[in-house]
Amino acid sequence: MTDAEPVWDRFVSAEAFILDHRPGTALEADLVFELLLQQGSDGRGDGRDRKALQHLRTYVRALTNSLSVAA
């Protein structure tokens, strides 16, 4: 069995970096949404927080698609 502690520390560090980062692109925003959605077990019991994140993610994706079509 290998020691997973160093890997876990890197994961926690990367997660903190992503959560603290202010997205500059739609792709970066999408990655933050993905990270938050993967953390679902830490949220509300009724799932409304995850649903809200999914709605925001869908909106950002649609906005990005609209802007690229308009360009």
N, C-alpha and C positions, 0 to 999 in steps of 0.2 A: 504494500500500500504506500502511495506517495503522499507527501505533505501538500495539501491543497491550500494552505495558508497564504503563500506568496501569490498564487493565482487569484485567490479571493481578494487580497489587498489591491491587486491591479484592477480587478473588476470594479470594486467599490470606488477606486480612484477615477476610473474612466466614467462610471455612472455619475459621480459628483461633477466631473468636468462637463458632461453633457447637460446635466440639470442646471448648472450655473451659467452655461453659455447662452447668450442672447442670439437666436438664429438670425442669420443674414440672408438666408435663401429659403425658398419653400422646401427644398430637400432637407435642409438642416431642421426646419420646423417639423417636418414629417418624422425625422429620426427622434426628436424629443417626444412627439406624440407616441411613437412606437414604444419607447422606453417607459413612458408613463402607463400605457395600456398593459405592458407586460408586468407591471408592478401591481396589477389589479387586486391582489389579495389584501393589500394594505388599505384599501379604500372603504367606501361606505358599504354597508351590508345589502342595501337595495340595488346597488349597481348603477345608480344615477351618475356618479362621478365618471365611471368608465363610458357610459353612454354620451355624456357631455363631451368627453375627450374625442370620442368617435365622431360626433357631430362637428366639432372644431376641425378635426383632421380632414373630414370630407369637404368642409368649406374651404380650407386652405388649398386642397388639391383642385377643387373646382375653380377657385380664383386663379390659381397658377395656369390652369388650362385655358381659362378665358383670356388671360393676358397674353399667352403665347399665340392664341388664335388671332387676337386683335393686332398683334405686331406684324 
